[in-house]
Amino acid sequence: MISFFYTTIYQPLFNLMVFIYNIVPYADLGVVVILLTVLIKILLFPLGVKATKSQKEMNEIQPEIKKIQKKYKDDKEEQAKKILEIYKEKKINPFSGIFVLLIQLPILISLFQIFRKGVGEEEMSQLYSFVSNPGVIDTTFLNIIDISSPNTFLAILAAGGQYYQMKISTQTVEDKGKKSDTAKMIQKQMLYFLPVFTFIILLTIPSAVGLYWIVTVLFSVLQFYLVKNKK
């Protein structure tokens, strides 16, 4: 399993990063991480839009789901059956958002491993024959931030972006006032918990992961507004 992960995700990602580093002017590794993230998000863009659309549609059918929950409150099996029928009828996949996150998880792990191990000469043995060895790689971003080490500023930006993304995606006009008190409480707790959790984690790992997460959040916000405003 480890060998499969290394061959199919870690090594290709490392080679792609070095390839971009070789062609980017000024050889800025932070810019490389940003470009790499943009490329990954473009590839995942159709899935991301579909997940955002599903979330919007789920908000729109909340009144119907509440009626079913109230009508079949004593019959959980029938309740689940009716809710699944609505999902099928509306062609909604409630797990599409989770699926997109699961796809990105190996990428995050690989990026973490790359910067944890370092990008020195020893790691260059992993390069494919058609990728040139750049020698020593400068790990600074804009000659200011060493993205191989934790950075508080990038951690704050990532956590703030995470908070804004969750706020706009969970508190849309369609579902205001239509959720139970319990659901609203859980939603509010997650609204604050996940950004704080993101901040704490990013304080302990290479800030390259934080830079990746910031660009990812920006793309997610863009997807949200594209889907929301699409007629």
Secondary structure by P-SEA (a helix, b strand, c coil): caaaaaaccaaaaaaaaaaaaaccccccaaaaaaaaaaaaaaaaaaaaaaaaaaaaaaaaaaaaaaaaaaaacccaaaaaaaaaaaaaaaccccaaaaaaaaaaaaaaaaaaaaaaaccccccccccccccccccccccccccccccccccaaaaaaaaaaaaaaaaaacccccccccccaaaaaaaaaaacaaaaaaaaaaacccaaaaaaaaaaaaaaaaaaaaaaacc
